[in-house]
């Protein structure tokens, strides 16, 4: 991962990344509406939608993009894997995952690993991964206004983005690597075995 470095910076305009299948349940329509609202309020940004067609086609997405006048701001990149996917994460300033149907989002962990500021929802296990206001911002699923406000706060505050990204990266390496998982499992087994004695 050090190969990619942290290639985002406090440049203008900030770069937003969505990385997952193009699905309504992953919050793609809400994200596009939120971005449209931000553009109407004269926020400056670019956004990449990285992922393959699922229950939304590229054409479906493009129609919503045009409806919200996002053509100049948004790149529909299609599915990316391996190094290409990691390059998109490395180049992002803000990772947005507005899902309302997920149990354990691996993409959020990937963004944390790269030290990205994260905006996501209170769905599934996300609140156990992202500490709201510390290493990211959480909003109610399908709440477009909250989503737009959270993204806006990241857009206008590069220092907040940087701090939250670094705290996300620290939490990833402290709690979510294989070694950290193994250490927690050993602690659980030790605790159970000591109680049985």
C-alpha positions as CSV (number, residue, x, y, z in Angstrom):
1,X,0.0,0.0,0.0
2,X,2.9,2.4,0.6
3,X,3.4,2.0,-3.2
4,X,0.4,4.2,-3.7
5,X,1.2,6.7,-0.9
6,X,-1.3,9.2,0.1
7,X,-1.7,11.1,-3.2
8,X,-4.6,13.3,-2.2
9,X,-3.8,16.7,-0.9
10,X,-5.7,19.8,0.1
11,X,-6.0,20.8,-3.5
12,X,-9.1,22.4,-5.0
13,X,-11.5,21.0,-5.8
14,X,-11.6,18.1,-3.3
15,X,-12.2,14.7,-4.8
16,X,-15.0,12.5,-3.6
17,X,-15.0,8.7,-4.1
18,X,-17.9,6.2,-4.1
19,X,-16.6,2.6,-4.5
20,X,-19.1,-0.2,-4.7
21,X,-21.6,-1.8,-7.1
22,X,-24.0,0.7,-8.6
23,X,-27.0,-0.1,-6.4
24,X,-29.9,1.7,-5.0
25,X,-29.3,0.0,-1.6
26,X,-25.8,1.4,-1.6
27,X,-27.3,4.9,-1.7
28,X,-26.3,5.9,-5.2
29,X,-29.4,7.9,-5.9
30,X,-29.1,9.7,-2.5
31,X,-25.4,10.4,-3.2
32,X,-26.2,12.0,-6.6
33,X,-29.0,14.1,-5.2
34,X,-26.8,15.3,-2.3
35,X,-24.0,16.2,-4.8
36,X,-26.6,18.0,-6.9
37,X,-27.6,20.0,-3.8
38,X,-24.0,20.8,-3.0
39,X,-23.4,22.1,-6.6
40,X,-26.5,24.3,-6.3
41,X,-24.9,25.8,-3.2
42,X,-21.7,26.5,-5.2
43,X,-19.5,23.9,-3.5
44,X,-16.5,22.9,-5.6
45,X,-15.8,19.2,-6.0
46,X,-15.1,16.4,-8.4
47,X,-16.5,12.9,-7.8
48,X,-15.7,9.4,-9.0
49,X,-18.3,6.6,-9.0
50,X,-16.3,3.4,-9.2
51,X,-18.2,0.1,-9.6
52,X,-20.1,-2.2,-11.9
53,X,-23.7,-2.2,-12.8
54,X,-26.0,-4.0,-10.2
55,X,-29.6,-2.9,-9.9
56,X,-28.6,0.4,-11.6
57,X,-27.2,0.6,-15.1
58,X,-24.6,3.2,-16.2
59,X,-27.5,4.7,-18.2
60,X,-29.6,4.9,-15.1
61,X,-26.8,6.7,-13.3
62,X,-26.2,9.0,-16.2
63,X,-29.8,10.1,-16.3
64,X,-29.6,11.1,-12.6
65,X,-26.3,12.9,-13.2
66,X,-27.9,14.9,-16.0
67,X,-31.0,15.6,-13.9
68,X,-28.7,17.2,-11.2
69,X,-26.4,19.0,-13.6
70,X,-23.4,17.0,-12.4
71,X,-21.9,16.1,-15.8
72,X,-18.8,18.3,-15.3
73,X,-18.3,17.2,-11.7
74,X,-18.8,13.4,-11.9
75,X,-16.9,10.6,-13.5
76,X,-18.6,7.2,-13.9
77,X,-15.5,5.1,-13.9
78,X,-17.0,1.6,-14.1
79,X,-15.6,-1.4,-12.2
80,X,-11.9,-1.3,-11.1
81,X,-9.9,-4.0,-9.4
82,X,-6.5,-4.4,-7.8
83,X,-4.0,-1.5,-8.4
84,X,-6.5,0.5,-10.4
85,X,-9.0,0.4,-7.6
86,X,-6.3,1.4,-5.0
87,X,-5.3,4.3,-7.2
88,X,-8.8,5.7,-7.0
89,X,-8.8,5.4,-3.2
90,X,-5.3,6.9,-2.9
91,X,-6.3,9.9,-5.0
92,X,-9.6,10.6,-3.1
93,X,-10.0,13.3,-0.4
94,X,-13.4,12.0,0.9
95,X,-14.8,8.5,0.7
96,X,-18.6,8.4,0.7
97,X,-20.6,5.2,1.3
98,X,-24.3,6.1,1.9
99,X,-25.5,2.5,2.0
100,X,-28.8,1.4,3.6
101,X,-28.1,-2.3,3.3
102,X,-24.8,-3.7,4.4
103,X,-23.6,-5.9,7.3
104,X,-19.8,-5.4,7.2
105,X,-18.5,-2.9,4.6
106,X,-15.0,-4.0,3.5
107,X,-14.7,-0.9,1.3
108,X,-14.9,1.4,4.4
109,X,-11.9,-0.5,5.8
110,X,-10.0,-0.1,2.6
111,X,-10.6,3.7,2.7
112,X,-9.5,3.7,6.3
113,X,-6.4,1.9,5.4
114,X,-5.5,4.7,3.0
115,X,-6.2,7.4,5.6
116,X,-9.3,8.8,4.0
117,X,-12.0,11.0,5.6
118,X,-15.2,8.9,5.5
119,X,-18.9,9.8,5.3
120,X,-21.2,6.9,5.7
121,X,-24.4,5.8,7.4
122,X,-25.5,4.3,10.7
123,X,-26.2,1.0,8.9
124,X,-25.0,-2.5,10.0
125,X,-21.7,-2.5,11.7
126,X,-20.5,0.9,10.3
127,X,-21.1,2.7,13.7
128,X,-18.7,0.2,15.3
129,X,-16.1,1.0,12.6
130,X,-16.5,4.7,12.3
131,X,-16.7,6.8,15.4
132,X,-18.9,9.7,14.4
133,X,-17.1,13.1,14.6
134,X,-13.8,11.4,15.3
135,X,-12.6,9.3,12.3
136,X,-15.6,10.1,10.0
137,X,-19.2,11.3,9.9
138,X,-22.3,9.2,10.0
139,X,-25.7,10.1,8.8
140,X,-29.1,8.3,8.8
141,X,-29.6,6.0,5.8
142,X,-31.5,7.6,2.9
143,X,-31.3,11.1,4.5
144,X,-30.1,13.2,1.6
145,X,-30.0,16.4,3.6
146,X,-27.8,15.0,6.3
147,X,-25.6,13.4,3.6
148,X,-25.1,16.7,1.8
149,X,-24.4,18.5,5.1
150,X,-21.8,15.9,6.1
151,X,-20.0,16.0,2.7
152,X,-20.2,19.8,2.7
153,X,-18.4,20.0,6.1
154,X,-15.6,17.8,4.7
155,X,-15.4,19.9,1.5
156,X,-14.9,23.2,3.3
157,X,-12.6,22.0,6.1
158,X,-9.4,20.4,4.7
159,X,-7.9,20.2,8.2
160,X,-10.9,18.2,9.4
161,X,-10.6,15.8,6.4
162,X,-6.9,15.3,7.1
163,X,-7.4,14.7,10.9
164,X,-10.3,12.3,10.5
165,X,-8.4,10.4,7.8
166,X,-5.4,10.0,10.0
167,X,-7.5,8.8,12.9
168,X,-9.3,6.4,10.5
169,X,-6.0,5.0,9.4
170,X,-4.8,4.6,13.0
171,X,-8.0,2.7,14.0
172,X,-7.7,0.4,11.0
173,X,-4.1,-0.6,11.9
174,X,-5.0,-0.9,15.6
175,X,-8.2,-2.9,15.3
176,X,-8.8,-4.3,11.8
177,X,-5.6,-6.0,10.6
178,X,-5.3,-9.7,10.7
179,X,-2.9,-9.5,13.6
180,X,-5.2,-7.2,15.6
181,X,-8.1,-9.7,14.9
182,X,-5.9,-12.7,16.1
183,X,-4.9,-10.8,19.2
184,X,-8.6,-10.0,20.1
185,X,-9.5,-13.7,19.5
186,X,-6.7,-14.9,21.8
187,X,-7.9,-12.4,24.5
188,X,-11.5,-13.7,24.2
189,X,-10.3,-17.4,24.5
190,X,-8.1,-16.5,27.5
191,X,-11.0,-14.8,29.1
192,X,-13.4,-17.7,28.6
193,X,-10.8,-20.3,29.7
194,X,-9.9,-18.2,32.9
195,X,-13.6,-18.0,33.8
196,X,-14.0,-21.8,33.6
197,X,-11.2,-22.4,36.0
